[in-house]
Amino acid sequence: MRNPGGDCYDHARATAQSFPENQENFTVRLRKDLSDAAGNIRSFFQNLFMGSKILYRDEDNQIREGKQRGLVRSLSDFLRNLGSALTLGLLGKGRDASPKGVAGRVGHALGKLREALLGDLVGGVSGSINHMGKNLLLAGWNLMEVVPDATIGNFDSGRKLTTAVFDNGQVLVEYITDVLPSGDAWFRVHAGSLRELKPPVLYNLSRPERYPQDMRWGTIRNTRFRKSIETVGALLADAAAMALVGQTGTSSGDSNRTP
């Protein structure tokens, strides 16, 4: 339900229905598919700029609205934090308390540099690109549903089959893009804590089911099952990425050899 899609969810109205109404109606089914595709295209452009809306369920199982940071917003935050770091707090006084003394300014600079590189560049820029790719994949998936909805969707068994295949397919697209490098789940799995002396993987596994103190966990239920599949998926993605880099390096080395 995070992004538009799914026969039981109306993303625009932030509502869910166990048994969607008027699914027997040909026009209603096609309008839903096209609306979901348009919603994901809209989210793509929002993620290109300032960010898009997502939906999630809170601890009371109520649907809530969250926000993903967009590419342009992340780049703007990166430049602002980098400027504040390089000028020892002289830039960006409007948002942060002005540091005092040499030690305070050095500490401020290091904190802002870390925020710019890890929070804005690695997390923000790469994360927003991941979200944009997800939006395009989901939009294509929504459009693919038009054909079965227009054909076998005219029969009760066909509607049930179409809903099962495409709703579960949307979940799979969300999962795969989340565990890829720069995906939301990938960042959770690779998060660590020097304060708690917990390395990546272990830190995520030790988080409670609800952990609103950190935005990376704030919109999910971090159940044991979720931790397991996200950890396995993210580590497999790491292995695949390293294998790809190694293969690319080997191929490049072979091409540079002279006979």
Beta strands, then each sheet from edge to edge (+ up, - down):
strand 1: 9-10
strand 2: 15-16
strand 3: 53-57
strand 4: 63-67
sheet 1: 1+ 2-
sheet 2: 3+ 4-
end
